[in-house]
Amino acid sequence: MSWDRQEFRRCDRGREIWFSVLRTALPSLRSFVSSSVFSSVPFVDTRKAAFVSLTAAALLFTGAACRQDMHDQPKYIPLRESTFFSDSRSARPIVEGTVARGHLRDDELTYTGKMDGKDAAVFPMAIDARVMARGRERFDIYCSPCHGRTGQGDGMVVLRGYRHPPSFHQDRLRDAPVGHFFDVITNGFGAMPDYATQIRAEDRWAIIAYLRALQLSEHATPADVPASERDRIR
């Protein structure tokens, strides 16, 4: 991007100022050179020394006057008009098909909760103790204010007048595929807003895994408990 006329005028004005300063200081500079170390050095013409000093100073100052690199950088301020592009916009549209690094999201199950366009009945990852712990933590933060810690729909904001959500333990939701819950968390449903921004996809699945554990806990029998753990519930 080349300088415009205003920038050239500013540079010329800088030269004029420095030349004016030099002309004013010339008598003092001559006196200084004549009485300076140059006068004590043999075979040195003080007039030549003064000329060299003036020339060097002029080059230094006039060059500095044109150093506008940091002041007039070749860049566009956001939303500034451009004379280069036909639509006059300096902010260019993203090239079709561009994907931000780390946001390809080509796994339909992981990022939509669906398989072949239908709510998935399986998780996209293995469920272990770490996932369950993460799910419980995220559930308590984002879900329990409305749904309650046990999923009964009796959270604190409901007790203060917010619309009562359905219990997770009713047959309709116990039989719903896991992809249904992922879709609701992602896109919202009824009075419930979406949580796509607050909860990343992996954490949504962890919450659903913990939700399944809550549902099972309300209808479990001793036969559902591993033999090695049964003594702990007696």
C-alpha positions in Angstrom: 0.0 0.0 0.0 1.6 3.3 -1.1 1.6 6.6 0.9 -1.1 9.0 0.0 -0.6 12.8 -0.6 -1.2 13.7 3.0 1.6 11.4 4.1 4.0 12.9 1.6 3.1 16.4 2.7 3.8 15.4 6.3 7.2 14.1 5.3 8.0 17.3 3.3 6.9 19.4 6.3 9.3 17.4 8.5 12.2 18.2 6.2 11.3 21.9 6.3 11.3 22.0 10.1 14.7 20.2 10.4 16.3 22.5 7.8 15.0 25.5 9.6 16.5 24.2 12.9 19.8 23.6 11.2 19.9 27.1 9.6 19.2 28.6 13.0 21.9 26.5 14.7 24.5 26.9 12.0 26.5 29.8 13.7 26.6 28.0 17.0 27.6 24.8 15.3 30.5 26.5 13.5 31.7 28.0 16.7 31.5 24.6 18.4 33.5 22.9 15.7 36.1 25.6 15.8 36.6 25.3 19.5 36.1 21.6 19.7 38.5 18.7 19.6 38.8 19.2 15.8 40.8 22.4 16.3 43.5 20.5 18.2 43.9 17.7 15.7 46.7 18.5 13.1 45.8 18.6 9.4 42.0 18.9 10.0 40.3 21.8 8.3 37.6 23.0 10.7 35.5 24.3 7.8 35.4 20.9 6.2 34.7 19.3 9.6 31.8 21.7 10.1 30.5 20.8 6.6 30.7 17.1 7.3 28.9 17.5 10.6 26.2 19.6 9.1 25.7 17.1 6.3 25.5 14.1 8.6 23.1 15.9 10.9 20.9 16.9 7.9 20.8 13.3 6.6 20.0 12.0 10.1 17.2 14.5 10.8 15.6 14.5 7.3 15.7 10.7 7.3 14.0 10.6 10.7 11.3 12.9 9.5 10.3 10.4 6.9 10.3 7.4 9.2 6.6 6.9 9.3 6.7 3.1 9.3 5.2 2.7 12.8 2.7 5.6 12.3 1.4 4.8 8.8 1.5 1.0 8.6 0.4 -0.7 5.4 -2.8 -2.2 6.9 -6.5 -1.6 7.1 -8.3 -0.5 10.2 -11.3 -2.8 10.7 -14.2 -1.8 8.4 -12.3 0.9 6.6 -13.1 1.4 3.0 -10.8 -0.1 0.4 -10.1 1.2 -3.1 -8.5 -2.1 -4.1 -11.5 -4.4 -4.1 -14.5 -3.8 -6.3 -17.0 -3.9 -3.5 -14.9 -1.3 -1.5 -14.8 -3.5 1.6 -11.5 -4.1 3.3 -13.0 -6.9 5.4 -13.1 -9.8 3.1 -15.7 -12.6 3.2 -14.5 -16.0 4.3 -13.7 -18.3 1.4 -16.4 -20.9 0.9 -15.5 -24.1 2.6 -13.2 -22.5 5.2 -13.1 -24.3 8.5 -11.5 -22.8 11.6 -8.7 -24.9 13.1 -10.1 -27.4 15.5 -13.7 -26.9 14.4 -14.1 -29.4 11.5 -16.7 -31.3 13.4 -17.1 -34.0 10.7 -18.3 -36.6 13.3 -22.1 -36.5 13.0 -22.7 -38.5 16.2 -20.4 -36.5 18.4 -21.6 -33.0 17.3 -25.2 -33.5 16.4 -26.3 -36.5 18.5 -27.8 -38.1 15.4 -27.1 -41.1 13.2 -28.6 -41.1 9.7 -30.7 -38.1 10.6 -32.3 -39.7 13.7 -31.6 -39.3 17.4 -28.7 -41.7 18.3 -29.2 -44.5 20.8 -25.4 -44.9 21.5 -22.7 -42.7 23.0 -19.8 -41.6 20.7 -17.2 -42.6 23.4 -16.7 -45.1 26.1 -18.3 -44.3 29.5 -16.0 -44.7 32.4 -15.6 -43.3 36.0 -13.8 -40.1 34.7 -16.7 -39.3 32.3 -19.3 -39.9 35.0 -17.5 -37.6 37.4 -17.2 -34.9 34.8 -20.9 -35.4 33.9 -22.0 -35.1 37.5 -20.0 -31.9 37.9 -21.4 -30.3 34.8 -24.9 -31.5 35.6 -24.7 -29.9 39.1 -23.5 -26.6 37.5 -25.8 -26.2 34.5 -28.8 -28.5 35.0 -29.6 -28.8 38.7 -30.8 -25.2 39.1 -33.9 -26.2 37.1 -34.0 -30.0 37.1 -32.7 -30.5 40.7 -29.8 -32.6 41.8 -31.8 -35.9 41.4 -33.6 -34.9 38.1 -37.0 -34.6 39.6 -37.5 -31.1 38.2 -37.4 -29.4 41.6 -34.4 -27.1 41.2 -33.9 -23.9 43.2 -35.1 -21.5 40.4 -38.3 -23.6 40.0 -39.0 -23.2 43.7 -38.8 -19.4 43.1 -41.3 -19.4 40.3 -39.6 -20.6 37.1 -41.5 -23.0 34.9 -41.4 -26.6 36.2 -39.5 -28.9 33.9 -40.6 -32.6 33.5 -39.0 -35.2 35.7 -36.3 -37.2 34.0 -37.8 -40.3 35.7 -41.0 -40.4 33.7 -41.3 -43.2 31.2 -41.2 -40.9 28.2 -37.8 -39.6 29.1 -36.5 -42.9 30.4 -37.2 -44.4 27.0 -35.9 -41.4 25.0 -32.6 -42.1 23.1 -29.5 -40.3 24.3 -29.4 -38.3 21.1 -32.7 -36.7 22.1 -31.0 -35.2 25.2 -28.0 -34.1 23.2 -30.3 -32.2 20.8 -32.2 -30.5 23.6 -29.0 -29.4 25.3 -27.6 -28.1 22.0 -30.7 -26.4 20.6 -33.1 -25.9 23.5 -36.6 -27.1 23.9 -39.8 -25.3 25.0 -38.9 -23.0 27.9 -35.4 -24.4 28.1 -32.7 -22.3 26.3 -29.9 -23.9 24.4 -26.6 -24.5 26.1 -24.4 -25.0 23.1 -22.2 -22.0 24.0 -21.8 -22.9 27.7 -21.3 -26.6 27.4 -18.9 -28.2 24.9 -20.0 -31.3 23.0 -17.9 -33.7 25.0 -19.4 -32.4 28.3 -22.9 -32.7 26.9 -22.3 -36.4 26.4 -20.8 -36.7 29.9 -24.0 -35.0 31.4 -26.2 -37.4 29.5 -24.2 -40.4 30.8 -24.7 -39.1 34.4 -28.4 -38.5 33.6 -28.7 -42.1 32.6 -27.2 -43.1 35.9 -29.8 -40.9 37.7 -32.6 -42.5 35.8 -31.3 -46.0 36.6 -30.9 -45.1 40.3 -34.6 -44.4 40.6 -35.7 -47.8 39.2 -32.7 -50.1 40.0 -33.0 -53.4 41.9 -30.4 -55.2 43.9 -29.9 -57.4 40.9 -28.6 -54.4 39.0 -25.8 -53.9 41.5 -22.5 -55.7 40.9 -22.0 -58.6 43.3 -18.8 -57.1 44.6 -20.7 -53.9 45.7 -23.9 -55.4 47.1 -22.6 -55.6 50.6 -22.3 -51.8 50.6 -26.0 -51.2 50.3 -27.2 -53.6 52.9 
